[in-house]
């Protein structure tokens, strides 16, 4: 997880120092990859939570 954030920070610093088009493209690419990664992690978490709720509902364990 921190690898993605460190990579994004490094690319952003590179872009701030040198605003050529290649750095802009690189920054946009890394941003999209990081966003995709965290979006997928959130989706995995929600799917696991839904499955947990479904299994608790099937055994009538409503408190959990």
N, C-alpha and C positions, 0 to 999 in steps of 0.2 A: 504494500500500500504506500509506504513512504517513498519507495522507489519512484512511483509515478509523480508524487508531489515534488520530490527533489529534481526530477527531470524537468517538470514544468517550470520550476523556479529557475533552473539553470538556463533553459531556453529563453525565458523571459528576460533574464539579465543580459544574455547575449543580444537579444533584440534591442534592449535599451541602449546598449553600447554602439550597436551598428544596425541602423534601420533599413538595410537593403532588403529588396524583395524576397530574397532567398530566406532571410531570417524571419520575415513576416509569414511566409508560407510554412516554414518549420514550426513556428509558434502556433499557427492555426491547426496544423496537423497534430501536434502534441496536445493541445487543448482538447481537440475532439477525441483523441484516444483516452485521455484521462477522464473526460466526461462519460464516455462509453463504459469505461471500467467501473466507475462508481455507480452508474445507472444499472449495470448488470449486477453489482453487489447488492444494491437495494432491492432489485427484483428477486434475487435468490433469497434474501432475508424474508421478504414478504411471502414468497411461496412456501418457505419452511414454516412460517408462522401460521399460514392458512391451513397447512397440513396438520399442524399441531392442534389447532382449534377444531378441525374436523374430527380428528381422532378422539379428542376429549368429548366432543359432542356425541359421538357414536357410543361411548361407554357411559354416557350420562354423568360425566364429571364436569359440571358446569362451573365450578369454582376455579379450576385451572384454565 
